[in-house]
Amino acid sequence: VQLQASGGGLVQPGGSLRLSCAASGGTFSGFTMGWFRQAPDKEREFVGVIRENRATYYADSVKSRFTVSRDNAKNTVYLQMNSLKPEDTAVYYCVARWPHTLRYYSANEYPYWGQGTLVTVSS
């Protein structure tokens, strides 16, 4: 499975950005897909995932601001980020696994990773 993330960039605090991740080489509709992020000098952290049945799970720090969605026809998962804060600045990574795991918040559970896309929130 190959994952290609895109959509990162510079945005002002309070702004919005949408990341995309295109997948190839697997049965996309059956995968749990999602996002992790890593800020400078910090550990990689869970952001949010979407299951094959479209159930979603989020980190408390992004709940109500970020939305993960998927388009199975396009083999693509999205991360819509609203009300962005400077502390959201990080490299965002797309991830995938099958089957779903109860430890969806753990980076170690995901064998497939995209290359990362940088999001910078700054005025």
Backbone torsions as a table, in degrees:
resi	resn	phi	psi	omega
1	VAL	NA	128.8	176.9
2	GLN	-113.7	138.8	-179.0
3	LEU	-123.7	133.0	-179.2
4	GLN	-126.5	108.4	-179.4
5	ALA	-92.6	150.3	178.0
6	SER	-155.0	168.7	174.6
7	GLY	106.9	-4.1	178.9
8	GLY	-68.9	168.3	179.0
9	GLY	165.5	-167.1	179.9
10	LEU	-98.5	130.5	179.8
11	VAL	-140.8	149.0	179.3
12	GLN	-78.5	154.1	175.3
13	PRO	-55.2	137.7	-176.3
14	GLY	88.4	-8.6	-178.7
15	GLY	-84.4	-176.6	-177.8
16	SER	-128.2	157.1	178.0
17	LEU	-155.1	147.0	175.7
18	ARG	-122.5	124.0	174.6
19	LEU	-95.3	148.5	176.0
20	SER	-125.1	152.2	176.2
21	CYS	-141.0	113.8	178.6
22	ALA	-94.6	131.7	-178.2
23	ALA	-110.9	149.1	175.8
24	SER	-147.9	154.9	174.6
25	GLY	91.2	8.3	179.4
26	GLY	-151.8	177.6	177.9
27	THR	-86.3	88.1	-170.2
28	PHE	-54.7	-43.5	-172.6
29	SER	-61.5	-22.1	-178.6
30	GLY	-93.5	-6.0	-175.2
31	PHE	-87.4	147.6	160.9
32	THR	-81.4	128.0	-177.8
33	MET	-122.2	150.7	178.7
34	GLY	-174.6	-161.6	-172.9
35	TRP	-140.1	138.5	167.1
36	PHE	-121.9	167.4	176.8
37	ARG	-145.2	157.3	177.7
38	GLN	-140.2	117.2	176.6
39	ALA	-87.7	159.6	179.7
40	PRO	-55.1	130.7	176.8
41	ASP	63.8	23.2	177.7
42	LYS	-127.9	162.5	177.0
43	GLU	-72.6	154.9	174.3
44	ARG	-66.6	136.9	-176.5
45	GLU	-132.1	151.9	179.3
46	PHE	-69.3	139.3	175.8
47	VAL	-112.9	-61.2	-179.3
48	GLY	-175.0	154.3	178.0
49	VAL	-138.9	161.6	175.2
50	ILE	-131.1	131.1	-180.0
51	ARG	-81.8	175.0	178.0
52	GLU	-64.6	-24.9	178.8
53	ASN	-93.4	9.2	177.4
54	ARG	74.7	7.8	169.8
55	ALA	-64.8	141.7	-177.3
56	THR	-122.8	151.8	179.5
57	TYR	-138.7	139.2	-175.1
58	TYR	-133.3	154.8	169.0
59	ALA	-71.7	148.0	-179.3
60	ASP	-58.7	-32.2	-175.7
61	SER	-68.7	-18.4	-177.5
62	VAL	-119.1	-7.7	-177.8
63	LYS	-56.7	137.0	-178.5
64	SER	78.7	-9.2	176.3
65	ARG	-109.9	-34.3	-176.9
66	PHE	-109.9	148.3	177.0
67	THR	-135.1	127.4	173.8
68	VAL	-98.7	133.2	177.5
69	SER	-141.0	169.0	-179.1
70	ARG	-142.7	150.9	174.5
71	ASP	-125.3	99.8	-175.6
72	ASN	-66.6	-28.0	178.9
73	ALA	-66.8	-27.5	-179.1
74	LYS	-106.0	2.5	-177.8
75	ASN	52.3	44.1	-173.6
76	THR	-133.2	139.3	173.3
77	VAL	-115.7	146.6	-176.3
78	TYR	-122.6	154.4	171.0
79	LEU	-129.8	105.6	176.4
80	GLN	-89.2	121.4	-176.4
81	MET	-116.3	118.6	179.1
82	ASN	-117.1	163.7	178.2
83	SER	48.8	48.5	-175.3
84	LEU	-65.6	145.4	-178.9
85	LYS	-120.7	157.3	177.6
86	PRO	-55.5	-32.5	-179.9
87	GLU	-72.5	-6.1	173.1
88	ASP	-82.9	-6.1	178.5
89	THR	-61.6	124.2	-175.9
90	ALA	-177.2	168.3	165.5
91	VAL	-86.9	127.4	-177.8
92	TYR	-103.0	130.9	-177.6
93	TYR	-115.6	134.9	173.3
94	CYS	-86.1	141.0	-179.8
95	VAL	-134.2	161.4	178.3
96	ALA	-151.4	149.7	173.6
97	ARG	-158.8	160.8	171.4
98	TRP	-146.0	136.3	-6.1
99	PRO	-81.6	-174.1	178.0
100	HIS	-65.6	151.9	179.2
101	THR	-127.4	148.5	176.2
102	LEU	-69.8	-19.1	177.0
103	ARG	-95.5	46.2	-176.1
104	TYR	-63.1	-17.6	-176.9
105	TYR	-86.8	-4.1	-176.5
106	SER	-99.7	125.2	179.6
107	ALA	-60.1	-30.0	-178.1
108	ASN	-65.6	-16.0	-177.3
109	GLU	-82.6	-7.3	-172.8
110	TYR	-110.2	115.0	179.5
111	PRO	-81.8	-18.1	-175.3
112	TYR	-116.0	128.3	-178.1
113	TRP	-133.4	141.9	170.9
114	GLY	-81.8	-179.9	-173.2
115	GLN	-82.8	-11.2	-179.5
116	GLY	92.4	144.6	176.2
117	THR	-137.3	134.5	-172.8
118	LEU	-85.0	129.4	173.1
119	VAL	-115.7	123.9	179.1
120	THR	-120.1	122.2	179.5
121	VAL	-109.8	108.9	-174.5
122	SER	-160.3	148.6	176.0
123	SER	-93.6	NA	NA
